[in-house]
């Protein structure tokens, strides 16, 4: 089953009340929010109501909000070779 | 020297240019293409699942794509009160977030 990955790019401020209601029904509360909906004609109808405001992709898998957030997380610029606990374990073995 | 201009006489004067600038037109085309892309994605996804929606069918039947549109329809819209029956699309309220693609035939 595939999903619609919907991202709100433009806000509905100043647009008719129904537009805001459709966004709310899709679960889009603020700009750059991303939601996943199974591909269905009802979801498609909802997207068509707000097509000027959103970006849509068809994806195979559902992603949790945390996974979406991890996608946007910048590279920290370092990686952890060894944790303090590992180092202590090694020193105790010697 | 006093130079009588509209803004000195009237105080606050807001002027909206009568036509779009070329970057505004470029952004307008970009937005039109973005909407086309959304509709195409939705339609392709539904077709793959063997479904369809009235809204998508109606869009394809009634609305031209960005590349099919005349420049006249991209940047202006019909207005009966104008001498040339056309005014800049930027006079349309919320024009960057509404789909205004077709105009009365002959105008």
N, CA and C atoms of all chains as a GROMACS GRO file, in nm:
protein
  603
    1UNK      N    1   0.084  -0.120   0.000
    1UNK     CA    2   0.000   0.000   0.000
    1UNK      C    3   0.088   0.124   0.000
    2UNK      N    4   0.058   0.217  -0.087
    2UNK     CA    5   0.138   0.338  -0.091
    2UNK      C    6   0.066   0.453  -0.021
    3UNK      N    7   0.146   0.554   0.008
    3UNK     CA    8   0.094   0.668   0.084
    3UNK      C    9   0.117   0.798   0.010
    4UNK      N   10   0.032   0.894   0.040
    4UNK     CA   11   0.059   1.031  -0.002
    4UNK      C   12   0.143   1.095   0.108
    5UNK      N   13   0.256   1.151   0.070
    5UNK     CA   14   0.334   1.228   0.166
    5UNK      C   15   0.306   1.375   0.138
    6UNK      N   16   0.235   1.440   0.228
    6UNK     CA   17   0.186   1.576   0.204
    6UNK      C   18   0.258   1.673   0.296
    7UNK      N   19   0.318   1.775   0.237
    7UNK     CA   20   0.387   1.879   0.315
    7UNK      C   21   0.319   2.012   0.288
    8UNK      N   22   0.286   2.083   0.394
    8UNK     CA   23   0.224   2.215   0.378
    8UNK      C   24   0.332   2.318   0.355
    9UNK      N   25   0.333   2.380   0.236
    9UNK     CA   26   0.436   2.480   0.205
    9UNK      C   27   0.386   2.622   0.225
   10UNK      N   28   0.258   2.644   0.198
   10UNK     CA   29   0.205   2.780   0.208
   10UNK      C   30   0.089   2.779   0.305
   11UNK      N   31   0.082   2.882   0.388
   11UNK     CA   32  -0.023   2.884   0.489
   11UNK      C   33  -0.156   2.924   0.427
   12UNK      N   34  -0.264   2.893   0.497
   12UNK     CA   35  -0.398   2.925   0.447
   12UNK      C   36  -0.452   3.051   0.510
   13UNK      N   37  -0.364   3.134   0.566
   13UNK     CA   38  -0.409   3.258   0.629
   13UNK      C   39  -0.478   3.345   0.525
   14UNK      N   40  -0.597   3.393   0.560
   14UNK     CA   41  -0.671   3.481   0.470
   14UNK      C   42  -0.750   3.410   0.363
   15UNK      N   43  -0.739   3.278   0.356
   15UNK     CA   44  -0.816   3.203   0.258
   15UNK      C   45  -0.949   3.162   0.322
   16UNK      N   46  -1.045   3.114   0.243
   16UNK     CA   47  -1.174   3.076   0.301
   16UNK      C   48  -1.159   2.977   0.416
   17UNK      N   49  -1.253   2.982   0.505
   17UNK     CA   50  -1.252   2.897   0.624
   17UNK      C   51  -1.240   2.750   0.588
   18UNK      N   52  -1.306   2.708   0.479
   18UNK     CA   53  -1.306   2.567   0.439
   18UNK      C   54  -1.166   2.516   0.409
   19UNK      N   55  -1.083   2.604   0.353
   19UNK     CA   56  -0.946   2.564   0.321
   19UNK      C   57  -0.872   2.525   0.449
   20UNK      N   58  -0.886   2.611   0.551
   20UNK     CA   59  -0.823   2.583   0.680
   20UNK      C   60  -0.878   2.452   0.738
   21UNK      N   61  -1.010   2.431   0.721
   21UNK     CA   62  -1.071   2.311   0.776
   21UNK      C   63  -1.018   2.185   0.707
   22UNK      N   64  -0.996   2.194   0.576
   22UNK     CA   65  -0.943   2.079   0.503
   22UNK      C   66  -0.802   2.047   0.552
   23UNK      N   67  -0.722   2.153   0.572
   23UNK     CA   68  -0.585   2.131   0.621
   23UNK      C   69  -0.589   2.065   0.759
   24UNK      N   70  -0.682   2.110   0.842
   24UNK     CA   71  -0.696   2.054   0.976
   24UNK      C   72  -0.736   1.906   0.966
   25UNK      N   73  -0.826   1.877   0.873
   25UNK     CA   74  -0.871   1.739   0.855
   25UNK      C   75  -0.757   1.650   0.808
   26UNK      N   76  -0.666   1.708   0.728
   26UNK     CA   77  -0.549   1.631   0.681
   26UNK      C   78  -0.445   1.619   0.792
   27UNK      N   79  -0.456   1.701   0.896
   27UNK     CA   80  -0.360   1.698   1.006
   27UNK      C   81  -0.245   1.794   0.987
   28UNK      N   82  -0.263   1.894   0.900
   28UNK     CA   83  -0.155   1.992   0.875
   28UNK      C   84  -0.186   2.117   0.956
   29UNK      N   85  -0.107   2.140   1.060
   29UNK     CA   86  -0.136   2.253   1.148
   29UNK      C   87  -0.047   2.372   1.122
   30UNK      N   88   0.073   2.350   1.074
   30UNK     CA   89   0.160   2.463   1.047
   30UNK      C   90   0.245   2.435   0.924
   31UNK      N   91   0.308   2.541   0.872
   31UNK     CA   92   0.387   2.527   0.751
   31UNK      C   93   0.501   2.429   0.773
   32UNK      N   94   0.537   2.357   0.668
   32UNK     CA   95   0.644   2.258   0.667
   32UNK      C   96   0.608   2.132   0.748
   33UNK      N   97   0.484   2.123   0.792
   33UNK     CA   98   0.439   2.000   0.859
   33UNK      C   99   0.419   1.894   0.751
   34UNK      N  100   0.454   1.769   0.784
   34UNK     CA  101   0.441   1.659   0.688
   34UNK      C  102   0.350   1.552   0.746
   35UNK      N  103   0.254   1.506   0.666
   35UNK     CA  104   0.167   1.397   0.710
   35UNK      C  105   0.161   1.290   0.601
   36UNK      N  106   0.122   1.171   0.642
   36UNK     CA  107   0.110   1.057   0.550
   36UNK      C  108  -0.034   1.008   0.550
   37UNK      N  109  -0.089   0.987   0.432
   37UNK     CA  110  -0.224   0.933   0.420
   37UNK      C  111  -0.221   0.823   0.315
   38UNK      N  112  -0.287   0.709   0.343
   38UNK     CA  113  -0.293   0.604   0.241
   38UNK      C  114  -0.359   0.658   0.115
   39UNK      N  115  -0.311   0.610   0.000
   39UNK     CA  116  -0.368   0.657  -0.127
   39UNK      C  117  -0.513   0.612  -0.136
   40UNK      N  118  -0.604   0.708  -0.140
   40UNK     CA  119  -0.747   0.677  -0.153
   40UNK      C  120  -0.812   0.796  -0.222
   41UNK      N  121  -0.931   0.773  -0.275
   41UNK     CA  122  -0.994   0.884  -0.347
   41UNK      C  123  -1.035   0.995  -0.251
   42UNK      N  124  -1.065   0.962  -0.125
   42UNK     CA  125  -1.105   1.069  -0.034
   42UNK      C  126  -0.985   1.157   0.002
   43UNK      N  127  -0.869   1.095   0.024
   43UNK     CA  128  -0.748   1.175   0.050
   43UNK      C  129  -0.715   1.259  -0.072
   44UNK      N  130  -0.735   1.202  -0.192
   44UNK     CA  131  -0.705   1.276  -0.315
   44UNK      C  132  -0.795   1.398  -0.327
   45UNK      N  133  -0.923   1.380  -0.292
   45UNK     CA  134  -1.016   1.493  -0.297
   45UNK      C  135  -0.975   1.603  -0.202
   46UNK      N  136  -0.930   1.562  -0.083
   46UNK     CA  137  -0.884   1.662   0.014
   46UNK      C  138  -0.761   1.736  -0.037
   47UNK      N  139  -0.668   1.663  -0.098
   47UNK     CA  140  -0.547   1.727  -0.153
   47UNK      C  141  -0.586   1.826  -0.262
   48UNK      N  142  -0.682   1.786  -0.345
   48UNK     CA  143  -0.724   1.875  -0.454
   48UNK      C  144  -0.780   2.007  -0.402
   49UNK      N  145  -0.839   2.004  -0.283
   49UNK     CA  146  -0.893   2.128  -0.225
   49UNK      C  147  -0.780   2.225  -0.187
   50UNK      N  148  -0.663   2.171  -0.154
   50UNK     CA  149  -0.555   2.258  -0.106
   50UNK      C  150  -0.430   2.244  -0.193
   51UNK      N  151  -0.450   2.211  -0.322
   51UNK     CA  152  -0.336   2.180  -0.410
   51UNK      C  153  -0.239   2.294  -0.428
   52UNK      N  154  -0.284   2.419  -0.408
   52UNK     CA  155  -0.195   2.534  -0.424
   52UNK      C  156  -0.105   2.551  -0.303
   53UNK      N  157  -0.136   2.484  -0.194
   53UNK     CA  158  -0.063   2.509  -0.068
   53UNK      C  159   0.034   2.397  -0.032
   54UNK      N  160   0.019   2.281  -0.095
   54UNK     CA  161   0.095   2.164  -0.049
   54UNK      C  162   0.186   2.108  -0.157
   55UNK      N  163   0.278   2.026  -0.111
   55UNK     CA  164   0.363   1.947  -0.201
   55UNK      C  165   0.329   1.801  -0.173
   56UNK      N  166   0.310   1.723  -0.277
   56UNK     CA  167   0.267   1.584  -0.258
   56UNK      C  168   0.363   1.489  -0.327
   57UNK      N  169   0.397   1.380  -0.256
   57UNK     CA  170   0.475   1.273  -0.316
   57UNK      C  171   0.405   1.143  -0.287
   58UNK      N  172   0.422   1.045  -0.376
   58UNK     CA  173   0.370   0.913  -0.346
   58UNK      C  174   0.485   0.829  -0.294
   59UNK      N  175   0.472   0.776  -0.173
   59UNK     CA  176   0.579   0.697  -0.115
   59UNK      C  177   0.527   0.560  -0.076
   60UNK      N  178   0.621   0.463  -0.064
   60UNK     CA  179   0.581   0.326  -0.035
   60UNK      C  180   0.552   0.306   0.113
   61UNK      N  181   0.633   0.371   0.197
   61UNK     CA  182   0.623   0.342   0.341
   61UNK      C  183   0.581   0.463   0.421
   62UNK      N  184   0.511   0.433   0.528
   62UNK     CA  185   0.471   0.535   0.623
   62UNK      C  186   0.592   0.572   0.708
   63UNK      N  187   0.606   0.699   0.742
   63UNK     CA  188   0.716   0.742   0.830
   63UNK      C  189   0.656   0.811   0.951
   64UNK      N  190   0.713   0.784   1.069
   64UNK     CA  191   0.664   0.852   1.189
   64UNK      C  192   0.714   0.996   1.187
   65UNK      N  193   0.656   1.078   1.273
   65UNK     CA  194   0.698   1.219   1.281
   65UNK      C  195   0.846   1.230   1.316
   66UNK      N  196   0.892   1.134   1.401
   66UNK     CA  197   1.032   1.138   1.441
   66UNK      C  198   1.123   1.109   1.322
   67UNK      N  199   1.085   1.013   1.239
   67UNK     CA  200   1.166   0.980   1.120
   67UNK      C  201   1.170   1.098   1.023
   68UNK      N  202   1.057   1.167   1.012
   68UNK     CA  203   1.053   1.286   0.924
   68UNK      C  204   1.148   1.392   0.979
   69UNK      N  205   1.146   1.404   1.111
   69UNK     CA  206   1.234   1.503   1.175
   69UNK      C  207   1.381   1.466   1.154
   70UNK      N  208   1.412   1.335   1.165
   70UNK     CA  209   1.551   1.290   1.147
   70UNK      C  210   1.602   1.322   1.007
   71UNK      N  211   1.512   1.317   0.908
   71UNK     CA  212   1.550   1.351   0.770
   71UNK      C  213   1.603   1.493   0.759
   72UNK      N  214   1.541   1.580   0.837
   72UNK     CA  215   1.575   1.723   0.829
   72UNK      C  216   1.689   1.760   0.921
   73UNK      N  217   1.728   1.666   1.010
   73UNK     CA  218   1.831   1.698   1.108
   73UNK      C  219   1.966   1.712   1.038
   74UNK      N  220   2.037   1.821   1.062
   74UNK     CA  221   2.166   1.836   0.994
   74UNK      C  222   2.272   1.743   1.050
   75UNK      N  223   2.373   1.716   0.968
   75UNK     CA  224   2.484   1.630   1.008
   75UNK      C  225   2.559   1.698   1.122
   76UNK      N  226   2.581   1.631   1.237
   76UNK     CA  227   2.645   1.700   1.350
   76UNK      C  228   2.792   1.734   1.324
   77UNK      N  229   2.857   1.669   1.228
   77UNK     CA  230   2.996   1.700   1.200
   77UNK      C  231   3.093   1.615   1.280
   78UNK      N  232   3.046   1.517   1.356
   78UNK     CA  233   3.134   1.427   1.430
   78UNK      C  234   3.064   1.293   1.442
   79UNK      N  235   3.139   1.190   1.480
   79UNK     CA  236   3.074   1.063   1.510
   79UNK      C  237   3.137   1.009   1.636
   80UNK      N  238   3.061   0.927   1.708
   80UNK     CA  239   3.108   0.875   1.837
   80UNK      C  240   3.186   0.746   1.814
   81UNK      N  241   3.316   0.748   1.848
   81UNK     CA  242   3.398   0.626   1.832
   81UNK      C  243   3.369   0.528   1.944
   82UNK      N  244   3.363   0.584   2.065
   82UNK     CA  245   3.350   0.500   2.183
   82UNK      C  246   3.279   0.580   2.290
   83UNK      N  247   3.188   0.516   2.364
   83UNK     CA  248   3.123   0.589   2.473
   83UNK      C  249   3.208   0.574   2.600
   84UNK      N  250   3.178   0.655   2.700
   84UNK     CA  251   3.253   0.650   2.827
   84UNK      C  252   3.241   0.510   2.888
   85UNK      N  253   3.121   0.452   2.881
   85UNK     CA  254   3.098   0.321   2.941
   85UNK      C  255   3.184   0.214   2.873
   86UNK      N  256   3.193   0.222   2.739
   86UNK     CA  257   3.276   0.124   2.666
   86UNK      C  258   3.422   0.137   2.706
   87UNK      N  259   3.467   0.262   2.717
   87UNK     CA  260   3.607   0.286   2.749
   87UNK      C  261   3.640   0.232   2.888
   88UNK      N  262   3.546   0.252   2.981
   88UNK     CA  263   3.566   0.206   3.118
   88UNK      C  264   3.570   0.052   3.122
   89UNK      N  265   3.480  -0.010   3.043
   89UNK     CA  266   3.479  -0.156   3.036
   89UNK      C  267   3.611  -0.208   2.986
   90UNK      N  268   3.666  -0.145   2.883
   90UNK     CA  269   3.795  -0.189   2.828
   90UNK      C  270   3.906  -0.175   2.929
   91UNK      N  271   3.905  -0.061   3.002
   91UNK     CA  272   4.013  -0.038   3.099
   91UNK      C  273   4.003  -0.137   3.215
   92UNK      N  274   3.880  -0.180   3.250
   92UNK     CA  275   3.865  -0.277   3.359
   92UNK      C  276   3.915  -0.415   3.316
   93UNK      N  277   3.897  -0.449   3.188
   93UNK     CA  278   3.942  -0.580   3.137
   93UNK      C  279   4.093  -0.593   3.141
   94UNK      N  280   4.163  -0.480   3.114
   94UNK     CA  281   4.310  -0.486   3.107
   94UNK      C  282   4.373  -0.512   3.244
   95UNK      N  283   1.194   7.397  -0.417
   95UNK     CA  284   1.082   7.427  -0.506
   95UNK      C  285   0.971   7.323  -0.487
   96UNK      N  286   0.852   7.372  -0.478
   96UNK     CA  287   0.739   7.279  -0.459
   96UNK      C  288   0.697   7.218  -0.591
   97UNK      N  289   0.696   7.088  -0.589
   97UNK     CA  290   0.654   7.018  -0.712
   97UNK      C  291   0.526   6.943  -0.680
   98UNK      N  292   0.414   6.986  -0.737
   98UNK     CA  293   0.289   6.919  -0.700
   98UNK      C  294   0.282   6.776  -0.755
   99UNK      N  295   0.294   6.681  -0.666
   99UNK     CA  296   0.280   6.541  -0.707
   99UNK      C  297   0.160   6.482  -0.634
  100UNK      N  298   0.115   6.370  -0.682
  100UNK     CA  299  -0.001   6.304  -0.621
  100UNK      C  300   0.025   6.271  -0.475
  101UNK      N  301   0.148   6.226  -0.446
  101UNK     CA  302   0.173   6.183  -0.309
  101UNK      C  303   0.180   6.303  -0.214
  102UNK      N  304   0.228   6.420  -0.262
  102UNK     CA  305   0.234   6.538  -0.174
  102UNK      C  306   0.094   6.592  -0.150
  103UNK      N  307   0.010   6.586  -0.247
  103UNK     CA  308  -0.127   6.635  -0.230
  103UNK      C  309  -0.212   6.540  -0.147
  104UNK      N  310  -0.201   6.414  -0.176
  104UNK     CA  311  -0.292   6.318  -0.113
  104UNK      C  312  -0.240   6.253   0.014
  105UNK      N  313  -0.112   6.274   0.047
  105UNK     CA  314  -0.057   6.206   0.162
  105UNK      C  315  -0.022   6.063   0.125
  106UNK      N  316  -0.093   5.968   0.188
  106UNK     CA  317  -0.063   5.827   0.162
  106UNK      C  318  -0.110   5.788   0.023
  107UNK      N  319  -0.020   5.738  -0.057
  107UNK     CA  320  -0.059   5.695  -0.191
  107UNK      C  321   0.000   5.557  -0.217
  108UNK      N  322  -0.090   5.464  -0.233
  108UNK     CA  323  -0.046   5.328  -0.265
  108UNK      C  324  -0.059   5.308  -0.414
  109UNK      N  325   0.046   5.260  -0.471
  109UNK     CA  326   0.039   5.236  -0.614
  109UNK      C  327   0.067   5.090  -0.642
  110UNK      N  328  -0.024   5.027  -0.712
  110UNK     CA  329  -0.003   4.890  -0.757
  110UNK      C  330   0.032   4.897  -0.904
  111UNK      N  331   0.146   4.843  -0.945
  111UNK     CA  332   0.181   4.849  -1.086
  111UNK      C  333   0.076   4.779  -1.172
  112UNK      N  334   0.057   4.827  -1.293
  112UNK     CA  335  -0.052   4.774  -1.376
  112UNK      C  336  -0.019   4.637  -1.434
  113UNK      N  337   0.113   4.603  -1.439
  113UNK     CA  338   0.150   4.471  -1.492
  113UNK      C  339   0.252   4.408  -1.400
  114UNK      N  340   0.274   4.279  -1.420
  114UNK     CA  341   0.371   4.206  -1.338
  114UNK      C  342   0.512   4.232  -1.390
  115UNK      N  343   0.609   4.226  -1.300
  115UNK     CA  344   0.749   4.234  -1.343
  115UNK      C  345   0.792   4.095  -1.391
  116UNK      N  346   0.908   4.086  -1.458
  116UNK     CA  347   0.944   3.955  -1.512
  116UNK      C  348   0.977   3.852  -1.403
  117UNK      N  349   1.041   3.888  -1.289
  117UNK     CA  350   1.056   3.786  -1.184
  117UNK      C  351   0.922   3.741  -1.126
  118UNK      N  352   0.826   3.835  -1.118
  118UNK     CA  353   0.693   3.795  -1.070
  118UNK      C  354   0.629   3.696  -1.166
  119UNK      N  355   0.650   3.722  -1.295
  119UNK     CA  356   0.594   3.630  -1.395
  119UNK      C  357   0.662   3.494  -1.386
  120UNK      N  358   0.794   3.496  -1.362
  120UNK     CA  359   0.867   3.369  -1.350
  120UNK      C  360   0.815   3.290  -1.231
  121UNK      N  361   0.792   3.360  -1.120
  121UNK     CA  362   0.740   3.290  -1.002
  121UNK      C  363   0.598   3.240  -1.025
  122UNK      N  364   0.521   3.317  -1.100
  122UNK     CA  365   0.384   3.274  -1.132
  122UNK      C  366   0.387   3.144  -1.211
  123UNK      N  367   0.478   3.136  -1.310
  123UNK     CA  368   0.489   3.012  -1.389
  123UNK      C  369   0.532   2.896  -1.300
  124UNK      N  370   0.623   2.924  -1.207
  124UNK     CA  371   0.671   2.820  -1.116
  124UNK      C  372   0.556   2.766  -1.031
  125UNK      N  373   0.471   2.857  -0.983
  125UNK     CA  374   0.356   2.815  -0.902
  125UNK      C  375   0.258   2.734  -0.985
  126UNK      N  376   0.235   2.777  -1.111
  126UNK     CA  377   0.143   2.703  -1.198
  126UNK      C  378   0.194   2.561  -1.219
  127UNK      N  379   0.326   2.550  -1.242
  127UNK     CA  380   0.384   2.417  -1.263
  127UNK      C  381   0.375   2.332  -1.137
  128UNK      N  382   0.392   2.396  -1.020
  128UNK     CA  383   0.385   2.322  -0.894
  128UNK      C  384   0.246   2.261  -0.876
  129UNK      N  385   0.142   2.338  -0.912
  129UNK     CA  386   0.005   2.286  -0.899
  129UNK      C  387  -0.015   2.170  -0.997
  130UNK      N  388   0.036   2.186  -1.121
  130UNK     CA  389   0.027   2.077  -1.220
  130UNK      C  390   0.091   1.950  -1.166
  131UNK      N  391   0.207   1.969  -1.101
  131UNK     CA  392   0.281   1.856  -1.049
  131UNK      C  393   0.201   1.784  -0.940
  132UNK      N  394   0.138   1.861  -0.851
  132UNK     CA  395   0.058   1.800  -0.744
  132UNK      C  396  -0.055   1.718  -0.804
  133UNK      N  397  -0.125   1.775  -0.902
  133UNK     CA  398  -0.238   1.705  -0.963
  133UNK      C  399  -0.190   1.579  -1.034
  134UNK      N  400  -0.076   1.589  -1.104
  134UNK     CA  401  -0.022   1.472  -1.174
  134UNK      C  402   0.014   1.361  -1.076
  135UNK      N  403   0.078   1.399  -0.964
  135UNK     CA  404   0.117   1.300  -0.864
  135UNK      C  405  -0.006   1.228  -0.809
  136UNK      N  406  -0.107   1.306  -0.775
  136UNK     CA  407  -0.229   1.250  -0.717
  136UNK      C  408  -0.295   1.156  -0.818
  137UNK      N  409  -0.303   1.202  -0.942
  137UNK     CA  410  -0.368   1.123  -1.046
  137UNK      C  411  -0.294   0.992  -1.072
  138UNK      N  412  -0.159   1.001  -1.079
  138UNK     CA  413  -0.080   0.881  -1.105
  138UNK      C  414  -0.093   0.782  -0.991
  139UNK      N  415  -0.093   0.832  -0.867
  139UNK     CA  416  -0.104   0.744  -0.750
  139UNK      C  417  -0.239   0.674  -0.749
  140UNK      N  418  -0.345   0.748  -0.784
  140UNK     CA  419  -0.478   0.688  -0.785
  140UNK      C  420  -0.488   0.583  -0.896
  141UNK      N  421  -0.432   0.616  -1.012
  141UNK     CA  422  -0.438   0.523  -1.125
  141UNK      C  423  -0.369   0.392  -1.090
  142UNK      N  424  -0.259   0.402  -1.018
  142UNK     CA  425  -0.184   0.282  -0.979
  142UNK      C  426  -0.267   0.194  -0.886
  143UNK      N  427  -0.354   0.259  -0.808
  143UNK     CA  428  -0.439   0.184  -0.716
  143UNK      C  429  -0.577   0.153  -0.775
  144UNK      N  430  -0.592   0.185  -0.903
  144UNK     CA  431  -0.720   0.156  -0.968
  144UNK      C  432  -0.836   0.237  -0.915
  145UNK      N  433  -0.809   0.359  -0.872
  145UNK     CA  434  -0.917   0.446  -0.824
  145UNK      C  435  -0.920   0.574  -0.906
  146UNK      N  436  -1.023   0.653  -0.884
  146UNK     CA  437  -1.025   0.786  -0.946
  146UNK      C  438  -1.108   0.881  -0.860
  147UNK      N  439  -1.091   1.010  -0.885
  147UNK     CA  440  -1.164   1.112  -0.809
  147UNK      C  441  -1.222   1.213  -0.906
  148UNK      N  442  -1.341   1.257  -0.873
  148UNK     CA  443  -1.410   1.353  -0.959
  148UNK      C  444  -1.329   1.482  -0.972
  149UNK      N  445  -1.271   1.525  -0.860
  149UNK     CA  446  -1.199   1.653  -0.859
  149UNK      C  447  -1.083   1.651  -0.959
  150UNK      N  448  -1.010   1.537  -0.964
  150UNK     CA  449  -0.895   1.526  -1.055
  150UNK      C  450  -0.944   1.523  -1.200
  151UNK      N  451  -1.047   1.443  -1.226
  151UNK     CA  452  -1.100   1.434  -1.362
  151UNK      C  453  -1.147   1.570  -1.412
  152UNK      N  454  -1.214   1.641  -1.322
  152UNK     CA  455  -1.268   1.772  -1.358
  152UNK      C  456  -1.155   1.870  -1.388
  153UNK      N  457  -1.049   1.863  -1.308
  153UNK     CA  458  -0.933   1.950  -1.330
  153UNK      C  459  -0.875   1.927  -1.468
  154UNK      N  460  -0.856   1.799  -1.505
  154UNK     CA  461  -0.796   1.770  -1.635
  154UNK      C  462  -0.887   1.814  -1.749
  155UNK      N  463  -1.019   1.802  -1.728
  155UNK     CA  464  -1.113   1.839  -1.832
  155UNK      C  465  -1.118   1.991  -1.851
  156UNK      N  466  -1.113   2.065  -1.740
  156UNK     CA  467  -1.141   2.208  -1.748
  156UNK      C  468  -1.018   2.297  -1.754
  157UNK      N  469  -0.910   2.254  -1.688
  157UNK     CA  470  -0.798   2.346  -1.670
  157UNK      C  471  -0.684   2.315  -1.766
  158UNK      N  472  -0.629   2.416  -1.832
  158UNK     CA  473  -0.511   2.393  -1.916
  158UNK      C  474  -0.386   2.378  -1.829
  159UNK      N  475  -0.285   2.310  -1.882
  159UNK     CA  476  -0.158   2.300  -1.811
  159UNK      C  477  -0.078   2.429  -1.832
  160UNK      N  478   0.029   2.443  -1.755
  160UNK     CA  479   0.107   2.567  -1.764
  160UNK      C  480   0.159   2.588  -1.905
  161UNK      N  481   0.212   2.480  -1.967
  161UNK     CA  482   0.273   2.495  -2.100
  161UNK      C  483   0.168   2.514  -2.210
  162UNK      N  484   0.042   2.478  -2.181
  162UNK     CA  485  -0.062   2.498  -2.281
  162UNK      C  486  -0.123   2.638  -2.274
  163UNK      N  487  -0.098   2.707  -2.166
  163UNK     CA  488  -0.163   2.837  -2.146
  163UNK      C  489  -0.098   2.947  -2.229
  164UNK      N  490  -0.180   3.043  -2.270
  164UNK     CA  491  -0.127   3.160  -2.338
  164UNK      C  492  -0.071   3.255  -2.233
  165UNK      N  493   0.034   3.331  -2.268
  165UNK     CA  494   0.088   3.428  -2.171
  165UNK      C  495  -0.022   3.521  -2.118
  166UNK      N  496  -0.115   3.557  -2.206
  166UNK     CA  497  -0.226   3.643  -2.169
  166UNK      C  498  -0.304   3.586  -2.049
  167UNK      N  499  -0.325   3.454  -2.051
  167UNK     CA  500  -0.403   3.393  -1.943
  167UNK      C  501  -0.319   3.368  -1.818
  168UNK      N  502  -0.186   3.359  -1.837
  168UNK     CA  503  -0.101   3.336  -1.720
  168UNK      C  504  -0.091   3.461  -1.634
  169UNK      N  505  -0.085   3.577  -1.698
  169UNK     CA  506  -0.051   3.699  -1.623
  169UNK      C  507  -0.165   3.801  -1.614
  170UNK      N  508  -0.273   3.778  -1.686
  170UNK     CA  509  -0.385   3.872  -1.677
  170UNK      C  510  -0.515   3.793  -1.663
  171UNK      N  511  -0.620   3.865  -1.622
  171UNK     CA  512  -0.750   3.800  -1.616
  171UNK      C  513  -0.858   3.895  -1.666
  172UNK      N  514  -0.970   3.838  -1.699
  172UNK     CA  515  -1.081   3.916  -1.755
  172UNK      C  516  -1.137   4.011  -1.651
  173UNK      N  517  -1.166   4.133  -1.695
  173UNK     CA  518  -1.236   4.228  -1.610
  173UNK      C  519  -1.323   4.315  -1.699
  174UNK      N  520  -1.453   4.312  -1.677
  174UNK     CA  521  -1.544   4.384  -1.768
  174UNK      C  522  -1.528   4.536  -1.755
  175UNK      N  523  -1.473   4.583  -1.644
  175UNK     CA  524  -1.464   4.727  -1.624
  175UNK      C  525  -1.341   4.790  -1.689
  176UNK      N  526  -1.247   4.707  -1.734
  176UNK     CA  527  -1.127   4.760  -1.799
  176UNK      C  528  -1.155   4.787  -1.947
  177UNK      N  529  -1.083   4.886  -1.999
  177UNK     CA  530  -1.103   4.921  -2.138
  177UNK      C  531  -1.064   4.804  -2.230
  178UNK      N  532  -0.954   4.735  -2.194
  178UNK     CA  533  -0.909   4.624  -2.277
  178UNK      C  534  -0.968   4.491  -2.230
  179UNK      N  535  -1.060   4.495  -2.134
  179UNK     CA  536  -1.121   4.376  -2.075
  179UNK      C  537  -1.021   4.285  -2.003
  180UNK      N  538  -0.905   4.338  -1.971
  180UNK     CA  539  -0.803   4.256  -1.903
  180UNK      C  540  -0.738   4.338  -1.794
  181UNK      N  541  -0.707   4.275  -1.681
  181UNK     CA  542  -0.625   4.341  -1.581
  181UNK      C  543  -0.521   4.243  -1.530
  182UNK      N  544  -0.416   4.294  -1.466
  182UNK     CA  545  -0.310   4.209  -1.417
  182UNK      C  546  -0.362   4.109  -1.316
  183UNK      N  547  -0.308   3.988  -1.319
  183UNK     CA  548  -0.359   3.884  -1.229
  183UNK      C  549  -0.328   3.916  -1.083
  184UNK      N  550  -0.229   4.005  -1.062
  184UNK     CA  551  -0.194   4.041  -0.925
  184UNK      C  552  -0.298   4.129  -0.858
  185UNK      N  553  -0.402   4.169  -0.933
  185UNK     CA  554  -0.512   4.244  -0.871
  185UNK      C  555  -0.613   4.149  -0.809
  186UNK      N  556  -0.599   4.021  -0.840
  186UNK     CA  557  -0.689   3.920  -0.785
  186UNK      C  558  -0.650   3.893  -0.639
  187UNK      N  559  -0.744   3.903  -0.545
  187UNK     CA  560  -0.708   3.878  -0.406
  187UNK      C  561  -0.650   3.737  -0.387
  188UNK      N  562  -0.542   3.727  -0.310
  188UNK     CA  563  -0.471   3.600  -0.281
  188UNK      C  564  -0.425   3.531  -0.410
  189UNK      N  565  -0.381   3.611  -0.508
  189UNK     CA  566  -0.355   3.554  -0.640
  189UNK      C  567  -0.245   3.448  -0.641
  190UNK      N  568  -0.157   3.448  -0.542
  190UNK     CA  569  -0.051   3.345  -0.543
  190UNK      C  570  -0.100   3.212  -0.488
  191UNK      N  571  -0.221   3.209  -0.433
  191UNK     CA  572  -0.268   3.085  -0.373
  191UNK      C  573  -0.403   3.040  -0.427
  192UNK      N  574  -0.444   3.094  -0.541
  192UNK     CA  575  -0.567   3.046  -0.604
  192UNK      C  576  -0.537   3.009  -0.749
  193UNK      N  577  -0.619   2.917  -0.802
  193UNK     CA  578  -0.601   2.875  -0.941
  193UNK      C  579  -0.695   2.954  -1.028
  194UNK      N  580  -0.640   3.044  -1.107
  194UNK     CA  581  -0.721   3.125  -1.198
  194UNK      C  582  -0.656   3.107  -1.335
  195UNK      N  583  -0.711   3.014  -1.415
  195UNK     CA  584  -0.646   2.978  -1.541
  195UNK      C  585  -0.731   3.005  -1.663
  196UNK      N  586  -0.861   3.000  -1.649
  196UNK     CA  587  -0.946   3.016  -1.768
  196UNK      C  588  -1.021   3.148  -1.762
  197UNK      N  589  -1.044   3.204  -1.878
  197UNK     CA  590  -1.113   3.332  -1.893
  197UNK      C  591  -1.225   3.313  -1.995
  198UNK      N  592  -1.321   3.408  -1.997
  198UNK     CA  593  -1.430   3.391  -2.092
  198UNK      C  594  -1.377   3.384  -2.236
  199UNK      N  595  -1.430   3.295  -2.319
  199UNK     CA  596  -1.380   3.283  -2.456
  199UNK      C  597  -1.403   3.414  -2.533
  200UNK      N  598  -1.305   3.449  -2.610
  200UNK     CA  599  -1.318   3.571  -2.691
  200UNK      C  600  -1.262   3.696  -2.626
  201UNK      N  601  -1.226   3.687  -2.497
  201UNK     CA  602  -1.173   3.806  -2.430
  201UNK      C  603  -1.028   3.786  -2.389
   0.00000   0.00000   0.00000
